[in-house]
Amino acid sequence: MALFLYIFAVKIIGGKTMKLYRYLMAAVVMAAVLSGCRTRVDPYTPRDNQRPNNQNNQPSTPDPETDPTLKENTTWRIEYAGRKVVEGVNTEEIRVNNVPGNQLYLVSVINKANYSTYGGDLLAFMKNELQNNSEYVYQGAPEIIQFGRFRHGTWYAFIIGLDANKKLTGEYAYTKFTVEEEEPSEAYLRWLGEWTVSDGHLSYDIKISQEEANQVYRLDGWEVRSGDPDGWEQMNMEYLETDFEPSDGRMYFVSQYITTYEDDALDGAEVDELFLGVIDYDGIMEEMGLYIVPDEGIDLAYTQIEGEDKVTIRPCDITVKVGNDTFEGKFYSMQYVYQEVKSGYWHYYNQDSVSFFDNAGGARTITMVRTKGETSAARSIVKRSGKAHLTGEDKPLRGKVYQPREGRVVKGIKL
C-alpha cells in the first residue's frame, strides 16, 4: 500500500549571503511524497525535543480556578511488557489495565532525561502532553499499545486522565522501567569503523560508531574535507544519526533536526540546523532547479555492499508534488542546511557537496571505502556556538506509537 507523507518543498535560489552561504528561500509548495526506501517517521525524533521553540517545559503558574487537582489513581495500571515482534519488526509493548470503560486518557512514554526537563512539575508535563502530544486518546481498558523501539535507559509511562471534553482531570498513573541495550549483532557491527566517502568529485572521511546497538549509529565527518578548501564550511562540530535496518542489514541516512544556535555571521540570529534531502526539479510547469524537502524522518539514501570493504550509497526514490507538477525521481543530494528562525530564510552551509548527480544531471556513484576497522561506542557531547548535542542517556527521548509502513504520516511545516 502506498505511503503518502504530506510535506513542503522549498525552492533553492542561487546567490551569495554571509559566509558564502546560498539562500534556499522562495517557492513553498504543498507536496505529497512517496519514498522508494523504507520511508517512515523516526520513532524518536530525539533531538526535536531540544528545540527551544518546540519546548514548553517551563514551570507552570498555578491557577486554582482552572487547574485540576493532581491525584494519583492507584487503581489504574500501566506496565512495560517488553520487546515484541509485530509484522517482523521489533516493537515495545505498553499495557493499560483497570481503567473504566467510559474514561478517556492519554498514554505518554518519555525517558528520564526528557522528564527531568520539567523540574518535577508534573502539572506542566501533563499540560504539555495535552497540548502537543494528544494525537492518541484512548478509552477504557485493557489496552495494548505497540511503540517504536526505545533506546536503553530509564523510562516513564504515564496514563493522563481526560474528561468528556478532553480536558485534564488531574488523575494520573505511571510506571518507571529500564530498557537494557542489546548485544550488537554481526550485521550491525559491519558498518562500524572509518570510511572514505567519494562521488568522484568531492570526498569526506567519516567515522561510524555505536549509538544504540542494532538500531542507531553516530556518523561523524559528513561535509568535512581534508585541508582547508576556500569557502568551505567544515561541519566538524556536528554529527548525524543513521539507522540500522535488521531486515536487510543496511544503514539508512535519514533527514533530521540537529540543533538550534545563535549564528555570529547573522548578527546573532537564532537558526535551526538540519540534515535534509534535496531534489533537482526538471519539470516544465514550475521554476527548474534544486528544491529542499524539509521534513524530518524521511529516508534519503542507503548503503549497498559491493565487496568486502567497498560500499555504495544509493539515493532513495521520491515522488514530490511541486506546485501544479509532480517530480518523480531520486534525491539529488543530502546535506546540512539551516533556517533563520525569525525570518524563515534557508541557507546551505556549503553550496557544493557529495551528490548523486552532477550539474548536468548525470548520475554519480557515491562509494564508501573502509579505511579502519570497528570503532567503540561514542557517547560524548559536541557543540556548535555553545549548543550541545546530547548522546546516550542524557538525550531527551520520546516513545512513539508504532505504525506499519502504510500508516505512517508526516505533516510539513508551512514557512
Secondary structure, 3 states (H helix, E strand, C coil): CCCCEEEEEEECCCCECHHHCEECCCCEEEEEEEECCCCCCCCCCHHHHHCHHHCCCCCCCCCCCCCCCCEECCCCEEEEEEEEEECCEEEEEEEEECCCCCCEEEEEEEEHHHHHCCCCCHHHHHHHHHHHCCCCEEECCCEEEEECCCCCEEEEEEEEEECCCCCEEEEEEEEEEEECCCCCCHHHHCCCEEEEEECCCCEEEEEEEEEECCCEEEEECCCCCCCCCCCCCCCCCCEEEEEEECCCCEEEEECEEEEEEEEHHHCCEEEEEEEEEEEEECCCCCCCEEEEECCCCCEEEEEEECCCCEEEEEECEEEEEECCEEEEEECCEEEEEEEECCCCCEEECCCCCCECECCCCCECCEEEEEEECCCCCCCCCEEECCEEECCHHHCCCECCECCCHHHCCCECCCC
